[in-house]
Amino acid sequence: MAKTGWIKLHRQIMDSDFYKEPRKFSKYEAWIDLLLRTNHKEEDGIQAGSFLTSYSELAKSWGWSKSTTWNFLKYLSRQNMITFELNENGTANGTVVTIAKWN
């Protein structure tokens, strides 16, 4: 049977003990984490499909080094899966990650 379609995955999954278990994330887990962090509507000047973060925050969450995190984000960007840029709207410092084709 072919696996087609989609499932709903509620962001509250990030509150579960399974999700919070200390571990080094796989690239797959890191990608899902980016999707779960993404705003579903505009919030604090950050558009839907984007979220504000930092390399340090992601690296700590994923159990990765900052350089591994940076390289992963660059890879996703080269694959046209995300864009990322410094936050310039004045509300907070950090990097805005935007998921491609969010809509």
DRENKEKOL-212367 format. One record per atom (N, C-alpha, C): z, y, x. Coordinates in steps of 0.001 Angstrom, whole numbers, padded with zeros to 6 digits, always signed. Layout:
BEGIN
ZYX
...
***
This chain:
BEGIN
+000000-001189+000839
+000000+000000+000000
+000000+001246+000880
-000933+002118+000628
-001025+003352+001408
+000109+004291+001031
+000638+004940+002023
+001708+005908+001795
+001080+007280+001617
+001086+007769+000392
+000518+009078+000098
+001520+009886-000706
+001217+011140-000895
+002087+012006-001681
+003136+012664-000821
+004175+013144-001459
+005203+013886-000746
+006549+013588-001387
+007599+013989-000712
+008951+013872-001238
+009639+015220-001109
+010630+015448-001956
+011468+016636-001806
+012604+016278-000861
+012878+017141+000067
+013988+016959+000994
+014828+018230+000929
+015995+018138+000317
+016827+019320+000107
+017474+019757+001421
+017569+021065+001608
+018170+021591+002836
+019635+021223+002991
+020288+020826+001913
+021685+020403+001998
+021851+019153+002864
+020760+018479+003161
+020844+017311+004048
+021420+017718+005405
+021252+018999+005765
+021770+019488+007044
+023301+019519+007056
+023928+019415+005878
+025391+019391+005780
+025965+017977+005875
+025118+016966+005881
+025600+015584+005891
+026133+015184+007269
+027037+014234+007273
+027579+013721+008535
+026482+013109+009398
+025505+012470+008770
+024399+011878+009531
+023630+012942+010300
+023366+014067+009630
+022598+015138+010268
+023397+015820+011370
+024700+015974+011136
+025564+016667+012091
+025984+015792+013267
+025678+014510+013218
+026076+013599+014293
+025526+014105+015635
+026389+014288+016636
+025910+014766+017941
+024922+013763+018556
+023770+014265+018939
+022748+013407+019533
+021655+014280+020125
+020824+013674+020925
+019631+014349+021428
+018516+014073+020421
+017953+015137+019848
+016905+014994+018845
+015613+014476+019476
+014875+013692+018709
+013500+013351+019070
+012619+014547+018695
+011384+014552+019128
+010468+015626+018742
+010264+015627+017227
+010234+014450+016639
+010097+014337+015190
+011276+015006+014487
+012500+014713+014939
+013689+015316+014335
+013688+016833+014518
+013244+017289+015669
+013182+018730+015923
+012185+019397+014978
+011047+018751+014740
+010047+019296+013821
+010624+019376+012403
+011281+018328+011941
+011899+018337+010612
+012967+019427+010548
+013739+019593+011626
+014762+020628+011670
+014139+022014+011518
+013021+022256+012166
+012335+023544+012015
+011936+023763+010554
+011404+022729+009910
+011004+022849+008508
+012201+023139+007613
+013335+022491+007897
+014534+022691+007088
+015132+024087+007279
+014955+024669+008459
+015497+025999+008746
+014665+027123+008126
+013438+026836+007762
+012485+027848+007317
+012873+028432+005961
+012793+029761+005859
+013098+030457+004606
+012117+030047+003521
+012635+029780+002323
+011745+029511+001194
+011392+030791+000451
+012140+031871+000730
+011808+033195+000210
+012245+034219+001252
+011749+035454+001119
+012111+036489+002093
+013626+036663+002124
+014141+036767+003331
+015585+036934+003520
+015828+037826+004730
+016557+038908+004538
+016887+039847+005613
+015654+040315+006380
+014570+040549+005666
+013349+041042+006288
+012511+039971+006965
+012941+038723+006899
+012171+037611+007469
+011437+036918+006321
+010131+036827+006425
+009291+036333+005340
+009503+034853+005042
+009114+034447+003835
+009076+033022+003486
+008142+032318+004472
+008522+031121+004877
+007734+030377+005854
+008147+030664+007281
+009138+031548+007458
+009615+031935+008788
+011135+031857+008822
+011696+031916+010014
+013141+032024+010168
+013455+032621+011527
+014637+033219+011620
+015103+033853+012844
+016011+032891+013591
+015774+032735+014875
+016568+031828+015696
+016534+032312+017137
+017012+031474+018042
+016881+031726+019480
+016630+030393+020164
+016069+030453+021348
+015847+029224+022116
+017171+028538+022395
+018197+029336+022691
+019525+028776+022986
+020082+028024+021787
+019939+028614+020599
+020447+027976+019377
+019737+026650+019118
+018407+026651+019235
+017653+025422+019006
+017994+024367+020061
+018051+024778+021316
+018359+023843+022406
+019723+023191+022180
+020702+023981+021813
+022043+023447+021570
+022021+022477+020388
+021361+022861+019302
+021290+022009+018112
+020599+020682+018392
+019574+020723+019216
+018775+019536+019473
+019252+018716+020667
+020221+019241+021413
+020678+018541+022614
+019650+018570+023733
+018869+019639+023781
+017799+019792+024759
+018131+020943+025694
+017411+021013+026816
+017503+022177+027690
+016666+023306+027073
+016910+024527+027525
+016114+025657+027032
+014646+025499+027414
+014394+024975+028612
+012992+024822+029044
+012273+023762+028209
+012949+022676+027864
+012342+021652+027004
+012056+022235+025626
+012990+023020+025116
+012816+023668+023819
+011630+024622+023857
+011560+025454+024886
+010446+026388+025064
+009114+025642+025121
+009062+024566+025909
+007825+023790+026031
+007417+023155+024702
+008390+022692+023928
+008098+022105+022617
+007526+023163+021667
+008130+024338+021641
+007619+025409+020789
+006215+025835+021218
+005970+025899+022518
+004622+026229+023012
+003629+025155+022583
+004033+023875+022657
+003163+022781+022224
+002813+022934+020739
+003832+023165+019899
+003583+023332+018464
+002658+024513+018209
+002822+025574+018979
+001966+026745+018843
+000521+026418+019230
+000337+025704+020320
-001020+025304+020748
-001681+024390+019728
-000882+023609+018997
-001406+022720+017962
-001591+023442+016623
-001365+024752+016619
-001476+025585+015418
-000545+025127+014302
+000643+024648+014691
+001648+024225+013718
+002650+025344+013448
+002870+026222+014451
+003790+027352+014317
+003242+028542+015084
+003819+029694+014795
+003712+030851+015678
+005144+031299+015926
+005369+031970+017015
+006694+032524+017271
+006555+033816+018052
+007463+034750+017733
+007435+036062+018366
+008828+036663+018317
+009071+037617+019191
+010350+038316+019184
+010512+039085+017879
+011714+039051+017337
+012010+039794+016118
+011989+041281+016429
+011191+042026+015696
+011071+043461+015940
+011392+044287+014708
+012042+043681+013688
+012313+044468+012484
+013655+045177+012545
+014401+044998+013624
+015613+045752+013836
+016861+045185+013190
+016754+044107+012418
+017935+043575+011738
+018785+042698+012652
+018155+041994+013577
+018884+041105+014486
+017973+040731+015642
+018588+040395+016770
+017819+039934+017923
+017497+038462+017758
+016416+038029+018354
+016049+036623+018322
+014557+036446+018257
+014168+035253+017937
+012770+034876+017840
+012472+034462+016403
+011386+034963+015858
+010955+034562+014524
+009938+033434+014689
+010270+032279+014113
+009367+031133+014101
+008722+031101+012715
+007403+030954+012679
+006667+030879+011423
+005906+029563+011380
+006091+028830+010298
+005402+027561+010100
+003997+027861+009603
+002984+027295+010245
+001591+027495+009841
+001351+026809+008501
+000510+027397+007699
+000111+026849+006396
+001310+026583+005495
+002344+027431+005582
+003556+027239+004764
+003215+027259+003281
+002342+028174+002880
+001991+028274+001461
+001177+027094+001037
***
